[in-house]
Structures are given as C-alpha cells and as structure tokens.
Amino acid sequence: MSEIIVSGQLPVLALRGLVAFPRQTVHFDVARDKSVKALEAAMERDQIIFLVPQKSIIDDDPSLEQLCSIGCVAKVKQILKNGGETQRVLVSGLYRARIEQTTQTEPYLQARVEMVQEKSYTLTPKVRALMRDAQMTFGGYLELTQHPAQQLHLKLMASTDPSYIADCLGQFVGFDYPDKCKLLSQLSPALRLEQAVKLLGREIEMLSVEIEMQQKARDNMEQYNRDYYLREQMK
C-alpha cells in the first residue's frame, strides 16, 4: 500500500470539466459561491487549496460522495477578477492527495487532506520506449493543433521522469474529462504513462479525421461557389 502523509486541513474546490495535475500550471474560471469562498479562505492563509474533480459536471453543488477519490493540492499563483462574479485563477499543482475527513461543508467545503505517494518504478526498456514515444508524438499533436507550446515541448523532451511526462500530457492534451480523471487517479507512473500514450495516439487519430473532414467541407464549399459563379455568368 502507498505511504500516506498527513497534509492538514485545506479548503476544497470542486472542479468540473477540468483536472489539475501535479507540477503543472493551469488556469480556470471560478464562479460558484462555495468555490469562491474556498478560494478566499486559501488566500487568507497560505494560498494552498485542494482541487478535486467532481464525477458529474452537471452537479452544481457536489457532495463528498460526488467527488473523485484523488485530487491535487495546489498553490494559487494569481487571481484576476473579470468585473462580474467570475474570477480567473492561475494555480500550480503540487502533489496528489485524497480527502481523509470532512471538517466543514458550509460556507465552503474544508477537509483533512492526505498526500498520496506514487508507486515506485524503474526505468525499464519499456518505460524508456514509452517516454520516447510520448515525447515525439506530443510534437505531432502540437503541429496538428497549431499550439504555440515550444517551451513545454522542450521540457517534455528533456524529462526522464515518466510521472511528469504522463501528467504533462494529461494536463495539456485535449483528452476526454473521464480519461483525465483516470490518469490523475493512477498512482503507478509507468501505467499512467502507458495510458497517456494510448490516449495521445487516439487523440491524434481523431484530430486527423476532423482535419480531413474540415478540408473536405472547405473543398465542397469552394466547388459550390465556383459552380454558382459559373451559373450566374451563363445567365
């Protein structure tokens, strides 16, 4: 069993449609009253907050049972108020954790959170091959999406940590929300990397199909416009 280290009581913010991974930086909007209050409580203390995905994105006020088992302790780096009730938040993930005991539910959720240690791994030939595959395939993904993330790609290429590479893919590649939640909950870096590489390959396949469909649609529209122009000229 993984060693668990007590982290203490933290404000809890439920994420829907978004997953925060350790050692990754992510920004998101906060609008729900409980989320805003949890954020305020974190800022009044040490800027540390527990971010946990909720199982269903349609739940506006999820209970503890409606939250995923594993979340991410993060440090709030910046808050930008947009003039209305929505706040733009920038956080940096620290480590995986789970809720041990709820200590407060109103006006925001607070719980005793425990750090969850990852399982040990060795850099076997398979793991090294997976890392190389992830690094090269991620470059192809960035080209397809035309995403200006050269610095991120360089960090990924320089890394020899399967845990970091898997989490980086989980954070920045457009995987489906349930798949991201599964990646966050996977405590084996080797298995998480293997899952992330498979998801990345599937994502590239879908993007290629979408690009092909969009190109065909543009070609059809251009052909229609040419035919229409010729008909009008003949009239």
N, C-alpha and C positions, 0 to 999 in steps of 0.2 A: 504493500500500500504506500502511496505517496506521503511523504512527510508534510505535515501541515503546521504552519507558523501563524500564531495569532497576530492579527494586524490591528485590532481595536475597533471601536465604533466609528462608522463613517456614514455620511449622508448617501442615500441610494437614489440614483437616477435611472429610470427605466427607458431603454432605447427601443424604438420601433422602426423597423426597416433599416436599421444601421447597427453595425457591430464594431466595437473598438478593440484593437489588438495591442498587446504589449510592445513597447519600443517603436510604436507607430504614432504619427501625428495625424489627427483628423479634426475637422470642424463640422458642426451641425447646428441646427436651429432648436431653440428651447422655447416652448410656448405654454405647455401645460402648467397649471398653478403649482402642483406638487413638485414638478421638475424645477421650476424657477426658484421655489423656496429651498429645495435641496442644494441648488447651485449657490444661492445666497449664503446658506449655512456653511458650505465648504469654503467660500471666500472669506468668511468671518474667522475661520480657523486657520488651516494650513494649506488651503486650495486643493486638498486631496478629496476625491469623490469616487464612489464605486459605481461604475457604469455596467449595467446588465441588460442584455436583450430580453424583450418580452416575447413570449411564444406566439402570440397573435397580434398582428399590427392593428387590428380593429378595436382592441380593448383600450378605452380612454383612461381607465384607472385600474391598472392590473394589480391583483393581489400577489402575495408572495408565491403562491402556487402557480401563478400565471407567468412567472419569470423563469428564464433558463437557469440551469444549475450552476453554470460557470459564467463569470463576468470578468471585468478588467478594472483594477484600481488605477486611477489616472490622476494626473495633476493638471489643473486648469491653468492654461497659459495666458488666455486673453478672452475678454467678453466685450462684444460690440452690441450696443442697443440700437435697434433699427428705427426707433421712433415710436413704434407701437408696442404690443405686448411681447413680440418675438425678440429673442436675444440670440446673437450669433456667437457660438462658443468654440474656442480652439483648445484642444486638450492633447496631452502626451501620455500614451499608455505606459504603465509601469510593470505590472505583473498580473497573472491570472489569480483569481480568488473566488471564494464562494461564501454565501451567507450562512453563518452558523446559528445566529439567533436574532430575531427582530426585536428591537428595543423601543421602536416608536413607529406609528403609522400616520399620525397627524401632527402638524400640518404637512409634513413630508415624511417619507419613509427613511428610517435610520436603522442600522443593523450592526451587529458584531460580525466583522468580516475576517475571514482567514485566508492567508496566502496558500495557494496550492502549488507545490513543487512539481515540475515536469519530470517525467521518467527519464532515466539515464539512457544514453545512446552511444554508439561507436560509429566512427566514420568508415563503414564498410564500403566495398566497391559499389554496392547497390545504392547506398546513400549518396556517395560521391557522384554517381551517374545521374541520380535524381536532381541533385543540386545543379549540375551542369545543364541538364535538360530544362530545368526551371529558369535558369539564367538566360539561356539562348531563346527559349520560347517566349519569355516575357518581352524580349526585344521585338519579336514579331508581333506580339499583342500591341505594343506601343505604336508600331508602324501602322497597323490596321486602324487603330483608334485615333491616330494622329495626336497622341497625347504628349505634350512637352514635358517629359519627365526624365530627361537625360541624367540628372544628378541622382535620381532614385535608381535608375538602371545601373549606374556606376557603382553605387553602394551595394546593390544586389550582386553584381559581378564580382566585387571584391570580398564578399562574405563567404566564410567557410562554416557558417552556423546554420544547420538545417531548420532550426526553430525560427530564427529570424527570417530566413527566406520564405518559409511557409506563411508566417504571419504577415510578411510584406505583401505576398500575393493575395492573402485573404483580405487585407485592408484595401488595396488599390485596384484589384481586378473586379469587374462587374459580375461576380458570382451571385447566384440567387440568395436571398436572405436566409432561408433554412440551411443552405450549404455553408454559409459564413458562420452560422451559429454552431454547426457541427465541427467546423475547423477550430473554433475557439474552445470547444469542449474537449477536443482531442489532446490528451496530455503527453502522448508519445510524439516527439519531434519527427522521428522517422516516418511514422504512419501519417502524421499531419502533412508532411511534405509530399508523400506519395499521393494523398488525397488531393492536395492543392495542384499538383502537376496534372492529374487526370482532369480536374475541373478546368484548368487553364487550357488544356487541349480541346475540351468540349466547347469552351467559350470562343476559342479561335475558329472552330468549325462553324458555330452559329453566326459569328461575325462575318465570316467569308460568304455564307449563304445570304445574309442580309445585304451585304455589299453587292453581290451578284444580282439580287432581286431589285435593288435600287437602281443599278445600272441598266437593267432591262426596262424598268419603268421609265427612266430618262430617255432611253433609245426609242421606246414606243411613243413617248410624247413628242420627241423631235420628229419622228416619222409622220405622226399625225399632223403636226404643224406644217411640215413640208407638203404633205398631200393636200391639206386645206388651202395652203397658199397657191398651189398649182390649180386647184379647182376654181379658186377665186380669179386667178389670172385668165383661165379659159372662159369664164363668164364675161 
